[in-house]
Amino acid sequence: MGSTDVYNDKPVNGTDPQGDRQCRNPKFGSGRGDTILSEPSLLQQGLDLMIYGMGIVFLFLLVLVTAVAAMSRAIQRYLPHQESATPNKISTVPTAASPQVVRVIQAALDQHRQRK
């Protein structure tokens, strides 16, 4: 007693995965690639894996950004920035160099110019 394809009443050569009766599922058919339900191609599997991986990375980054933003808000809320009582003032007025430093700089410039 042979079974037939559920879609177009053609004989099916395959058996079910357990191997005890004829298979009516065209996925387990003759294996010629002409069945209606065929296995996904390697390209389709690759695209599925890529989309799955990118989705996982996107979700991880979303959780990471949310966690960092929440920690930033918590730190600003519970540990506000305290201004120092005396601000550090940096002098913008240049100080006069000692005569010895001026002579050393001049000697270095003269030596540089002589090399050219």
N, C-alpha and C positions, 0 to 999 in steps of 0.2 A: 504494500500500500504506500504510494508516494504522496508527498504533500505538494501543495502548489503555493506560488507566491501570492501573498495577500492582495497585491495590487493588480496583477494582470494575468493571473491563473497560469503562470509558467512553472514548470517543475523546478524545485529548489534542490541543489545538490548537497548543501551543508546540513549539519545537525546542530542541535541546540548546544549551549556551553556544557551541559552535563553529559551529552553524548548518548542519551538513551532513546531519543525519538527524533523524527524529522522536524526540521525547523521551518516555521512559517514566517519567520522574520527575515526580510531580504538583507538585513545587515550581515547575516551569516550565510549568505548565498554562495554563488559560484566563485567569488573572489576575482572576477574579471574586471571589476571597477565599473560595471554598468548597472549596479543596483541603485535604487532610489536613495536609500540611507547608507552612505558610505562613511568610512572613518574620516575625521577631519584631516586635512593635508598638513604636512609639516609646517608650511607657511602659516596656516591658521593656528596651529598649536603655538608657534613662535609668537604670533601677534597676541594670542590670549595670554601667554606668559608675560609678555612685555606690558600689556595693559594692567594685569594683576600686580606686577612688580611696581609699576609707576603709581598705581593706586595706593599700595602699601606705603611707599616713600612719601607720597603726598599727605596721607593721613598722619604719618609719624611727624613730618615737618609741621603740620597744622597743630598737633598736640604740643610740640616743642615750642612753637611761637606763642601759643596760648599760655603755657606754663611760665615762660619767661616774662610775658606781659603781666601775668598775675603776681609773680614774685616781685616784679618792679613796683607794681602798685602797693603791694603789702609793705615793702621796705620803705617806700616814700610815706606811707601812712603811719607806720609804727616807729620808724627811725628817720625823722626828718633831718635834712641837712642843716647843720648848725654853723652859723657864720662865726669866724674867730673874732675875738674882742679887738685885737690889734691887727689890722691888715698888714701884710708884708709889703713894704714899699721898696721898689727897686729904683735906685738912682739912675736917672737918664742923663745926668750931666757927666760928661767924660772927665776923668781925673787926669791931671798932668802926669806924664811919664817921667821917670827919673832920667837924668842925663846919661847914665850908664845904659839904660834900656834904649834910648834914642841912638846912641853910638852903635850898639849891637844891631839894631834894625838897619841903620845906614850901611854898616859893613856888609850885611847880608844882601841888601839891594845892590851894592856896588859889585859884589862877587857874582851875583846873578846876571847883571848886565854885561860883565866881562866875558862870560861864557858864550854869549850870543855873538 
